[in-house]
Amino acid sequence: MIISIYTAEAQISTRLAYIIDFLNRHPYLPKNHEFVLNQPQADLSIYYQSRKEDLSKNEYLIPKQNLFFKPIAYDNIGSLIANPYVFSDKTLFSVEDIPARDKPFIYQNNFGFDIFEMIFFHLARYEEYYAQPQFKDIHSYLKEEYHFLCRWNLDKKPVVDMAVAAFLESLGITPAFTKYRNAISHDIDALLKFPSLYKTIRGFIRLLIIDGAIHKTWKYWSQYFEVITGNCRDPYDIFEWLLTNNKDLDKYLFILVGGKSKYEGFYSINNSRLKEIIVEAQKKGYNIGLHPSYNSSVQSKLISDQKKELENLISSEIIHSRQHFLRFDFSKTPQALAEAGIKYDHSMGYQNRIGFRSGTAFPYVLFSIKENRQLSLVEKPFSIMDTALVTEAQNNNQSISDLFNGFLSGIEIPVPIYSNFHNSSFDELRPGGRELTGKYHSIIQNENHL
C-alpha cells in the first residue's frame, strides 16, 4: 500500500522528509506499506496543509502547524502545551502553542493536530538543542523539570509510538504489533571500589563528609579488609552474575576510556581484570561499546582517539557508544560520533527518572538541527537506568519494585524495554543497592519481567 503525503511546498522540507523516513522505518508499519511524498498515484492521500474541503473516503488532512519545521527557531518553548486528543480508548498528546480540550484525534478524515511536527519535536530533541544555559545543570544537561514530557507528566508514556500506532489505525492500517526484543546494558564507570589505598581513603572521606553517612563507615572498612585479605571479591566486581547468559536480550557493555575530569580515571583499560571481563562478556553475546570520557561531548577528537584505543584492546571494530554522564551536545556530539565511525548511540534516557526521553522506545535515526539534515547515526534510547530508578523511587517514597512494575504496567502498547545497570550500583552501601540487586536478578532470570 502506498500512502502519499501531499505538501504545497515548492521544495520538500528536510524535516518532513525525515519524519516520513522515520514512519517507514518504524516497526509498527506492516510490510508492503510505504509513505511517499507528492506521488500522484497512491492508495491513500494525506494532505499536509492548513485546510482542505470535501475530502473523499481515501483522503485525509493533517493540519500544518509550522512551528518546528521552520528554519527560524520557535522561541517560546516553555509555553508549549500537550493537548489531549482522544482515539478509541487511548489519549494522544500534541505539542502545540494554543490550548485545546475534548477533541478527537481524527474526525471525518481530519486529524486533530500536526503529528509530523509533534514527532519531530521529540526525536530531534528540539527543546534540548535550543535550551538556554540557565535551564541546564552543571553537566550541561537540560534539567528534567524543564523537559516537555516531564512538565506534562508524560515521561512514562512512549507518546511518539502511541501516536504512530493511532495514525496507522486511523488510516485503516493494522499496526504490526509483536513481542520486541528487550535490551540490557552495563556502563563500567569504576571497575573496583578499592583499587588502591589512596582511593580507598578518598572514598571514605566522601562517605563521611560529602554523603554524611557516618553510620556506614564501619561497614565500609569491613568491606575493605575483607577484600584485601582475599575473603571476598571487591563490591564492584560482580560481573560473574551481572553478565547474563539470557539469549532473548540484546546486550551491551560500555567501557570508559581515558578522561581527565574528576568523574573518571578510576581504572586503566589495560587492567588485566577488565580484559577478563571483556572476554567473558563477548562469550555471553555482549556487544562491546565505547563510553567516551566526560569532556568528549565538546572535544570531538577525544571520541575518535578513545574509540581507536578500545578497538586496539579488543581487536574489533567499535560501533556502539554511550556518553559518560549522558553528556550530549546536540550541535556537536552526534556529528563527532558519526565521523568517528560510531553507528549506534545509546545516550537518550533520563538521569533522574525512568521513562521515554525521546517519546519512543524504538531505535531511530538522529537529526541535526544545526545542519538541518538527517544523520547516519542511529539512536537506541533506554528507558530504565539503575541510578535513575533509585533516585525516583526515593523522591516518590516508593520501593524500587513498585516504581519499576508500575512503569511497565502503565505502558499501553507493545514496545521494547532497554535497561542500563552499572556494576557499582549494587554495592550494599549505595542507596537502594540491596533492593536493586534483587530486582536485577528477577529481570535476568525471567525476561518476561521486562
DABELHU-V114824 format. One record per backbone hydrogen bond with DSSP energy under -1.0 kcal/mol. NH is the residue of the N-H (numbers start at 1). CO is the residue of the C=O. If there is no record, write none. Layout:
nh,co
NH,CO
NH,CO
This chain:
nh,co
3,34
4,44
5,36
6,46
17,13
18,14
19,15
20,16
21,17
22,18
23,19
24,20
25,21
26,22
29,26
34,1
36,3
38,5
43,2
44,2
45,58
46,4
47,60
48,6
59,56
60,45
61,109
62,47
79,76
80,77
81,96
83,81
85,92
86,103
87,90
90,87
92,85
94,83
96,81
105,86
107,110
110,107
111,61
112,105
115,113
118,114
119,115
120,116
121,117
122,118
123,119
124,120
126,121
129,125
130,126
135,132
136,133
137,141
140,137
143,135
146,143
147,144
151,147
152,148
153,150
154,149
157,154
159,157
160,359
161,359
162,158
163,159
164,160
165,161
166,162
167,163
168,164
169,165
170,166
171,167
172,169
173,168
176,28
177,175
183,417
184,250
185,419
186,252
188,254
189,187
200,196
201,197
202,198
203,199
204,200
205,201
206,202
207,203
208,204
209,205
211,206
213,207
214,212
216,213
217,214
220,216
221,217
222,218
223,219
224,220
225,221
226,222
227,223
228,224
229,225
230,227
231,226
232,226
237,234
238,236
241,238
242,238
243,239
250,182
252,184
253,287
254,186
255,289
264,261
271,268
275,271
276,272
277,273
278,274
279,275
280,276
281,277
282,278
283,279
284,280
285,282
286,281
287,251
289,253
290,320
291,255
296,293
298,295
302,299
304,300
305,301
306,302
307,303
308,304
309,305
310,306
311,307
312,308
313,309
314,310
315,311
321,344
322,290
324,292
326,323
327,324
332,329
333,329
336,332
337,333
338,334
339,335
340,336
341,338
342,337
343,319
344,319
345,378
346,321
349,347
355,383
356,155
364,379
366,377
368,373
372,368
373,368
375,366
378,343
379,364
380,345
382,348
383,418
384,418
386,420
389,385
390,386
391,387
392,388
393,389
394,390
395,391
396,392
398,393
403,399
404,400
405,401
406,402
407,403
408,404
409,405
410,406
411,408
419,183
420,384
421,185
425,422
430,427
433,430
436,432
437,433
438,434
439,435
440,436
441,437
442,438
443,439
444,440
445,441
446,442
449,446
450,447
